[in-house]
Amino acid sequence: MNVAECMGMGMRVLTEAGVENARADVEWLIASCLETRRMQSYLNLNRDLDEMQQRHFESSLRRRAAREPLQHILGTAEFFGRSFEVNRFVLIPRPETELLADLGVRHLRQQPEPSQRPVGEVRHSGSPLLALDFGTGSGCLAVTLALEIGGREHVHTADEIRGREPPMWEGRCGLTEPPKPTSSRSPDCWVPTPSSASRFTERREVEITAIDISLDAIEVARRNARRHGCEGAVRFFQGDGFAALRSVVPSAMERFDLILTNPPYIPWGEILGLQPEVRDYDPVLALDGGEDGLDFYRRLAVEASVWMRETGVLMAEFGDGQFEKIAGLFRDAGWVVEEPIRDDSGRLRILIARPAAS
């Protein structure tokens, strides 16, 4: 069986199984079997698969037809132009969450140097920026902050950038040109080009803390930090919410400039109605937001302020139609809630809240 025949068979199987974007998924599965970039398959339509490659493709195709997520089959998902390990223990990063990462990066970049902060806000000379990823899952938010804000020096050469596989979400935004990853629009379509080669230097010192109730998720996040060379810039703690931090450091000693979170926000009664890829494969812990989907926002509204600097900001992703209720929870707890941020589809998506001035 050659590549063209595999592509035709795969299209038929996945279309009959009700898989959206069947063509793109088949292209990814073939590329995985051949260990090539996705679009190179079209340059090799007459290439015959050997016996091992054909078994690999057929096995992967059966799994995708059973509605196992493509990212689980490939073992990775793209986020902010980088590849992250994913499996059944973590939520697959969504394009919408890249907007949350982008906002967090921009907020930290705008923070004053330690010497310019109010006296009560400076712990010591050279005090780093502190950020918390609440419910880290795969670690995509924590790792992105660590790489985009500070820490190690890394040079992206033109050859390295040319060799990158475009994100799995390419084309979702309908862009004709690749936006920069820190633009106001979600960067899920951003593909680095040779002209975007740049040197990331020691811009700001930042300490990232990532917490999750799932030890399995913490292990995945650790591997992703190691994968991207920033393991030393991210601290990982397992525990239930802020309890994960109380056991290692009192809140009076750890005040964050930024808390980012994409908490579970699906009402438990709606989980069974989700797509099979989500319902059957994403961890329930990462989906179940309680009876109305707002359980974690209630906790954040009550518990988070004591862990924040006076100039700190909490940014949280939320589901469709939830903003007014979530904003009410935070206002009732004494927070100042700013205008919500819309995603690329125009839906309200990100809550921004600040502790009320004391």
N, C-alpha and C positions, 0 to 999 in steps of 0.2 A: 504494500500500500504506500502510495506516495503522498506528499504534503497536500496536493490538491484534493485527493480522494479523502484524506483525513478531514480536511476542512469541510467538504461537502457532507460527509457522514456526521461530523460533529454538529454542524448547523442544524441538520434534520433532527438529531436526537435532542438537542437542547431546546429547540423551538417547540417540539412536541411536549417537552417537560415543562413548558411555561417559563423558561428562563429569559429574563430581559437581557438585552444586549448580547444575544447568543453569539454573534459573529466575533465580537471583541473577546469574549471568554474563550472561544475556540482558538483564536490567535494566541492568546496567552498560554493555553495548554500546550499547543504545538511548540511554541517558543521554549517552554519549560522542558519538553522532551528533547528538543534539539540543542538545548543550551545556547540559544542565540537570542538576539533582541527580537522583540515582537514583530516588527514590520519586515524583518529580513525573511520571514516565511514566504513572502510574495516574490522574493528573488530566487526561491528554490522550490517552486511548485512541482517540479518533476522529480525532486529528490526522493528516493525511496527511504523509508524508515527501516532500520534493522529490527530484528525480532524483539530486542529489549526495549527499544524506543516505542515500538508499536504496542507492546504490553503496557508500558508506562502511560501512553496516551489513552488507551482504552480504559484503564483503571481510573485515570483522572476524569475521563468523560463520564463514567458511571457515577462517580462521586458528585460531579457537578449536576448531573441529571437528577440525582437524589436531593438536590438543592443545598448541598454542602457549599458554603461560601467559597468563591474562587480564591480568596486570600488564604483560607485555611489549606486549600490544596497546594497552593504555591508556597505557603509558609511565611509570607510577608505581605505587608500592606504599605502603600505609599502615603507619606504625610509630610507636608511642607518640603517637598522635593527630596525626601530621604526615605529609605526603606527600613521598616520596622518588623521585627518578628511578631507574629500573632498566632494564637491557637485558641482552643476552646475555653481557656481560663481568662481571656481578656476580651473586652469589646473591640471590634474592628474600628479603627479610627475613621471618622466620617469627614467628608470635605468641609461640612459646616464648622467642625471643631477647629479647622485651620484658621478660621476667622478669630476664634478665641485666642489661639496662640499668637496671631498677628497683633491683636490688641494688647496682649500681655507684653510682648517684645517692645512695642512702641512706648508703653507706659514706663517700663524700666529704663529705656534709653533716655527718657525725658526727666528722670530723677536727678536732683542736684547732687554734686559731689558731697562726700561726707562733711567736709569743712563748711559747707554752705547750709547744712541742715540746722534746725532749731537745736539748742543745747540739749534739751531733753531727749532728742532723737538720736544723738550720737553716742554709741557705746564706747568707742575708742577710736584713736586715730587710724584712718584707713578702713573704717567700718564698711563691710561689703553690703551690697544690696541683698535682701533676703526675700525669697519667693517660696510659696508653698503650692504644691500640686495636690489638691485634696481629692483622693480617689484616683490614683495615678493610672491604674490599669496597665496598659502596655508601656507606659512611661513616655508616650509621644510628646506630651506637653512639657514635662520636666526636661527631657533631653533637648527639645527644641529651644527652650529658654537658655539652657546651659550653652548650647552651641552658638546661638544668635547674639547673646549679650556679652559674654566674656569667657575667660578661661584660656584654653590652649590657643596657640597660633596654628593656623592651617592654611595652606596654599592650594587653591583649586586651579590646576593647570587647564589649558585649553583641551589637551588630550583627555584628561580625566573627565571634563564636562561633556565632551563629545561621546564618551563611552557610557554615560549614564542612560539607563532605560527611562523613557518618559513615564510619568505617573500613570497608574491605572485609571485615574479619573480624567485623563486628558480629553479635552473637547467638551467637558460638562458645562463650562461657562460660555461656550460659543465665542471664544476670543479669536481674533485674527492675529494678535501679537501677544507674546508672553509678558504678563505684567511682572513687576518686581515682587518678590515674596513679602515685602512689607508694605504693599500698596493697600488702599482702602478696601479693595475687593478681595474676596477670599482667594488665596494663592493655590487652590487645588489644581489649577490648570497650568501653573508655572513650570516651565521646562528650561533649565539652564542652557545657555548657548555660549559658544566660545567668547563672544563679546562681553558676557557677564562674568568672566573669570575675575576673581578678586582675592585679596589677602585679608583674612580675618585676624586682626591683631588684638593685643591685650587692651580692650577698650574700657571695660569696667569689671571689677571683681564682683562676682555674684555667687551666692550660696543657695542652692536649690534643695528643698526638702520635699520628698514625695511620700505619701502615706496611702495605704489601702488596707481594707479588712482582709483581703485574700492573700495568703502567703504565696500561693501559686502565681498570682498576678505580680507580686513583688519580685519574684524570681525572674519572670519574663521581662519586667522593667529593668532589672539589673543587667540582664543580658543585652538589652537594647542600649543601655548606657555604655556597656563595654564595647558593643558593636560600633559605636560612634566615637569612641575614645574619650568619653567624658565621665567615666565612672567616678573619678575623684571629685567631680563638681556637684554630684547629686547624692544626698543622703536618703536612704530608704528605711522606712519604719512600717511595721505591720501592726495594725490595731484598728479598733472601731472608732473612726472619726478622730477627734482631737485627743482621745484617750491614747492614741498611738504616740503622741508627743508628750503627754503629761508624765508618762513613765520614764522619760529620759531627760526632760528639761522643763522647768516651770515657765509658765507663760510670761512672767515678768522679765525673763531673760531672753525671750525669743519673740521679737515683734517683727512681723512681715511687712515689706513694702507692697507685696502683691499676693493675693490668694486667687488661684485659678482653679476652676472646677467644672467638670461636666458630669454631674451626679446622675444617678438613676432618676428618671422622671416619667416613666410610663406607668399609668394607673394599673394596678395588678389585674383588674378585670379586663384590660385591653390586650394583655400579652398574648393570649391565645389567638387573637385576630391579626397578629403581625405576620409579615412574610416568613416563610419557612426558614430562610437563611438566618433571620434574626431570632425567631421564636425557638427554633430547635438547636441553634448552635452558639448564639451569644450567651454568656453566663447570666443566669437570672439575677444574680447579685448586682449586675451592672445595668439591669433594666428596671427592676421592680422599685417604683417610687412610692409604694403604699396605695391606699384606697383611692386617693385623688392625685397621686403622682408627686405630691409636695412634701413628703416626709423629710427629705434631706435639706430642703430649703428652710423648713422650720428649725432644724437643728443649726444650720449655718447662721440664720438670723439671730438666734439666741446665743450661740457659743463663739462665733468667730471674732467678734469685735475685740475681745481681750487679747487676741493673738496678733493684733495689727498695730502698726505705727499710726500716729495721728494722721499722717499724710498717705496712709496706705489705701489700697483699692481692692475690693473683691469683685471678680468678674466670673459670672456663672452662665453656662449655656442652659437653655430651657426649651420645652416643647411648645408646639403650636397652641395658642390660646391661653397660655399659663401666666403671661407677664403680669397682668393686673393683680392676680391673687398673690403672686410671689412678691411683687413690689409692696403690697399691703403688709405682708408678713415682716418685711425688712423695715418699713416705716414704723410699724407698731413697736418694733424692737429698738427704735431710736436711730436707724440708719438714714443717711441722705441718699436717695435713689435718683440717679441721673436718667436721661432719656435712653431708652433701650436701643441697641444696635440691630439693624436688620441684616439678614444674610443676602446672598446674591439673588435669591428668588423673591426678595421683598418681604419675607416673613420676619417678625420680631424674633430675635434669637439669643441676644446676649444681655444679661443684666449687669449693670455697673452700679456698685454701691460703695459708699464711704462711711466710716464711723462718724457719728455726730461729734462736733467739737465739744470737748469737756469744759 
